Amino acid sequence: MFSLWEKQSFLETDVIVIGAGITGLSAAATLKEQSPELKVTVLERGILPTGASTKNAGFACFGSVSELLNDVETLGAEGMTSLVEKRWDGLQKTCQRLGRSMIDIQVKSGYELIFDEQSEAVDKVGSINELLRDFFQEDVFKLANEKISPFGFGKTHHLIENHLEGQLDTGKLISALWKYCAEIGVQIHTGCEVREIHEESSTVRIACKDAEFSAKKVAVCTNAFTNKLLGKELEVAPGRGIVMSIIPDNELKFQGTFHYEEGYYYFRDYYGKLLFGGGRNLALEEETTTDFGINQKIKEKLVADLDSIILPNQSYKIEMEWTGIMAFGKTKAPIVEKISDRIAIGVRLGGMGVAIGSLVGEEVAEMILKHGLI
Ligand SMILES: Cc1cc2nc3c(=O)[nH]c(=O)nc-3n(C[C@H](O)[C@H](O)[C@H](O)COP(=O)(O)OP(=O)(O)OC[C@H]3O[C@@H](n4cnc5c(N)ncnc54)[C@H](O)[C@@H]3O)c2cc1C
């Protein structure tokens, strides 16, 4: 039972954002930045965000050559370049809003490892550079095979370097965004799993286990969990990803972010440690799940790759392992749309949501503001 005060100050609000990942918090921040008079409330089911935003590997990336070639196939050349621009702009937006040092962003180059001698990605470095030149005004990718031996990689025939790719501290990013939202007046409630959304003529009622909220507009930023919440069949499939934190016995021979097999595998240095994950493509059906759990088959493959590709003939200890849940569709473009007069969604951020998340949040917030609150 709630008091009049609680009802007025906490439960009745102007806009509710569901989900406190990077998209939801960015949406809330944009709403308050653009309309400071609005009461904006974020409802998050977990004690901490419980999806992908605090579970990822912290690559500040916008796509490797083989991923971008794949995007050209699914989205066309223009679709690919537009997605890269959004990822880049999203990263700049996050840096501007929070400050580069607050998220510990470091640009140490990103690299794609290629295991075949003949490779389409290597052949097409020039054509991808050409497609991106208008935007970046320079070549983004170049072959860096001379670094394979000093980095100590096994099985690797080619290395494609992207000197603009960086890495950041995912925990610092979400905690800084959280703090920023609180400072500008966003209320954030954790432990509030939204179970039902009832749209009425002038309001939307949001039912959680222990409370019912009402708002004039709702932004749904629940990524992989959207169909479960809305009871719809949107083209949003969950995809589980694993990350392991590894302590090598000796100093790492490389620094930066690294990908292989179209980004299905990813590793980076983190203050002397190695973060390594991926392998979802080994068991796509099993990994199409919202359950947080470790697939032993994938873990075994990661350990085999550690021993043969990343740290051959080196000893190490696996310190921690965890999983997070991403959301995928037929293309890598996110879904930002109104699903009714009062509800808009910003979901399906794929495997590069750190980059694009703040922009998707901004787009969903602007969609809500554009149509007014009445
Ligand atoms: C292992 C892994 C590695 C990754 N590595 C990278 C990387 O290096 N670089 C990169 O750019 N991207 C990476 N990603 C992808 C990136 O993390 C995501 O695309 C991005 O975080 C998605 O943000 P989001 O806010 O849209 O979704 P989420 O972070 O999943 O947020 C959705 C939130 O909604 C909440 N929620 C769901 N249902 C409800 C409900 N009913 N009521 C209330 N709250 C609810 C969830 O608890 C969650 O906190 C990785 C992802 C994973 C899993």
The ligand as an SDF file (V2000), in Angstrom:
LIG
                    3D

 53 58  0  0  0  0  0  0  0  0999 V2000
   29.2790  -11.1740  -24.0660 C   0  0  0  0  0  0  0  0  0  0  0  0
   28.9970   -9.9150  -24.8020 C   0  0  0  0  0  0  0  0  0  0  0  0
   30.0310   -9.1920  -25.3610 C   0  0  0  0  0  0  0  0  0  0  0  0
   29.7600   -8.0140  -26.0420 C   0  0  0  0  0  0  0  0  0  0  0  0
   30.8060   -7.2630  -26.4640 N   0  0  0  0  0  0  0  0  0  0  0  0
   30.5540   -6.0550  -27.0190 C   0  0  0  0  0  0  0  0  0  0  0  0
   31.6060   -5.2060  -27.3350 C   0  0  0  0  0  0  0  0  0  0  0  0
   32.7610   -5.5100  -27.0380 O   0  0  0  0  0  0  0  0  0  0  0  0
   31.3400   -4.0270  -27.9520 N   0  0  0  0  0  0  0  0  0  0  0  0
   30.0500   -3.6680  -28.2610 C   0  0  0  0  0  0  0  0  0  0  0  0
   29.8340   -2.6110  -28.8690 O   0  0  0  0  0  0  0  0  0  0  0  0
   29.0090   -4.4340  -27.8860 N   0  0  0  0  0  0  0  0  0  0  0  0
   29.2400   -5.6080  -27.2890 C   0  0  0  0  0  0  0  0  0  0  0  0
   28.1950   -6.3810  -26.9010 N   0  0  0  0  0  0  0  0  0  0  0  0
   26.8280   -5.9430  -27.2250 C   0  0  0  0  0  0  0  0  0  0  0  0
   26.3380   -4.8280  -26.3130 C   0  0  0  0  0  0  0  0  0  0  0  0
   26.6880   -5.1250  -24.9820 O   0  0  0  0  0  0  0  0  0  0  0  0
   24.8110   -4.6940  -26.4580 C   0  0  0  0  0  0  0  0  0  0  0  0
   24.4730   -4.5180  -27.8140 O   0  0  0  0  0  0  0  0  0  0  0  0
   24.2670   -3.5160  -25.6700 C   0  0  0  0  0  0  0  0  0  0  0  0
   24.7470   -3.5280  -24.3510 O   0  0  0  0  0  0  0  0  0  0  0  0
   22.7400   -3.5610  -25.6520 C   0  0  0  0  0  0  0  0  0  0  0  0
   22.2940   -2.5530  -24.7880 O   0  0  0  0  0  0  0  0  0  0  0  0
   20.7510   -2.4140  -24.4330 P   0  0  0  0  0  0  0  0  0  0  0  0
   20.6470   -1.3520  -23.4240 O   0  0  0  0  0  0  0  0  0  0  0  0
   19.9640   -2.2500  -25.6820 O   0  0  0  0  0  0  0  0  0  0  0  0
   20.3500   -3.8310  -23.8530 O   0  0  0  0  0  0  0  0  0  0  0  0
   20.6780   -4.4670  -22.4260 P   0  0  0  0  0  0  0  0  0  0  0  0
   21.9710   -4.0500  -21.9300 O   0  0  0  0  0  0  0  0  0  0  0  0
   20.4320   -5.9220  -22.5450 O   0  0  0  0  0  0  0  0  0  0  0  0
   19.5900   -3.7890  -21.4960 O   0  0  0  0  0  0  0  0  0  0  0  0
   18.2580   -4.2100  -21.4570 C   0  0  0  0  0  0  0  0  0  0  0  0
   17.8360   -4.0840  -20.0020 C   0  0  0  0  0  0  0  0  0  0  0  0
   16.4210   -4.3210  -19.9080 O   0  0  0  0  0  0  0  0  0  0  0  0
   16.1860   -4.9800  -18.6790 C   0  0  0  0  0  0  0  0  0  0  0  0
   14.8890   -5.6230  -18.7740 N   0  0  0  0  0  0  0  0  0  0  0  0
   14.5330   -6.6320  -19.5910 C   0  0  0  0  0  0  0  0  0  0  0  0
   13.2420   -6.9580  -19.4060 N   0  0  0  0  0  0  0  0  0  0  0  0
   12.7720   -6.1270  -18.4360 C   0  0  0  0  0  0  0  0  0  0  0  0
   11.5050   -5.9780  -17.8000 C   0  0  0  0  0  0  0  0  0  0  0  0
   10.4690   -6.7400  -18.1250 N   0  0  0  0  0  0  0  0  0  0  0  0
   11.3690   -5.0250  -16.8290 N   0  0  0  0  0  0  0  0  0  0  0  0
   12.4170   -4.2300  -16.4860 C   0  0  0  0  0  0  0  0  0  0  0  0
   13.6440   -4.3440  -17.0500 N   0  0  0  0  0  0  0  0  0  0  0  0
   13.8070   -5.2730  -18.0220 C   0  0  0  0  0  0  0  0  0  0  0  0
   17.3430   -5.9500  -18.5730 C   0  0  0  0  0  0  0  0  0  0  0  0
   17.5340   -6.3870  -17.2420 O   0  0  0  0  0  0  0  0  0  0  0  0
   18.5150   -5.1130  -19.1040 C   0  0  0  0  0  0  0  0  0  0  0  0
   19.2150   -4.4510  -18.0760 O   0  0  0  0  0  0  0  0  0  0  0  0
   28.4260   -7.5700  -26.2100 C   0  0  0  0  0  0  0  0  0  0  0  0
   27.3880   -8.2740  -25.6200 C   0  0  0  0  0  0  0  0  0  0  0  0
   27.6660   -9.4390  -24.9100 C   0  0  0  0  0  0  0  0  0  0  0  0
   26.5310  -10.1850  -24.2770 C   0  0  0  0  0  0  0  0  0  0  0  0
  1  2  1  0
  2  3  1  0
  2 52  2  0
  3  4  2  0
  4  5  1  0
  4 50  1  0
  5  6  2  0
  6  7  1  0
  6 13  1  0
  7  8  2  0
  7  9  1  0
  9 10  1  0
 10 11  2  0
 10 12  1  0
 12 13  2  0
 13 14  1  0
 14 15  1  0
 14 50  1  0
 15 16  1  0
 16 17  1  0
 16 18  1  0
 18 19  1  0
 18 20  1  0
 20 21  1  0
 20 22  1  0
 22 23  1  0
 23 24  1  0
 24 25  2  0
 24 26  1  0
 24 27  1  0
 27 28  1  0
 28 29  2  0
 28 30  1  0
 28 31  1  0
 31 32  1  0
 32 33  1  0
 33 34  1  0
 33 48  1  0
 34 35  1  0
 35 36  1  0
 35 46  1  0
 36 37  1  0
 36 45  1  0
 37 38  2  0
 38 39  1  0
 39 40  1  0
 39 45  2  0
 40 41  1  0
 40 42  2  0
 42 43  1  0
 43 44  2  0
 44 45  1  0
 46 47  1  0
 46 48  1  0
 48 49  1  0
 50 51  2  0
 51 52  1  0
 52 53  1  0
M  END
$$$$
